[in-house]
Amino acid sequence: VPVDGSHWLSMREVLDVLGQKGHEIVIMAPEVSLRIKPMERFVMKTYPVPFTKEDLQEHFHSFSQQVFEEGSLLERFGKTYQSLKKSAALYLSTCTHLLINKELVRY
């Protein structure tokens, strides 16, 4: 079960090597992702989530822009904290929707 972003990029390299060695690989990924794409070395199963690709892109964009914002340490900390809370909520939602997908869990 990959997580979008740098986690997926690192995981994809490992999966590619495992696929070359003949391992059967099944990826369970949300329907909405930025970097997780099907590859010929593995089977990809997707499941619905309650957010759009635009929501995800906007969140990652605003999170990365915060690095360059000015303000006091307390202001920047507060904004970063709110972004991390939103990231955690997105990831929790993704995990929850995987686990309530009985067909995919059974597979």
HUHU-V496539 format. One record per run of one state. SS is the DSSP state (hx for helix, st for strand, lp for the rest). FROM is the first residue (numbers start at 0). TO is the last residue. If there is no record, write none. Layout:
{{SS | FROM | TO} {SS | FROM | TO}}
This chain:
{{lp | 0 | 4} {hx | 5 | 19} {lp | 20 | 24} {st | 25 | 29} {lp | 30 | 41} {st | 42 | 46} {lp | 47 | 51} {hx | 52 | 67} {lp | 68 | 71} {hx | 72 | 98} {lp | 99 | 100} {hx | 101 | 105} {lp | 106 | 106}}
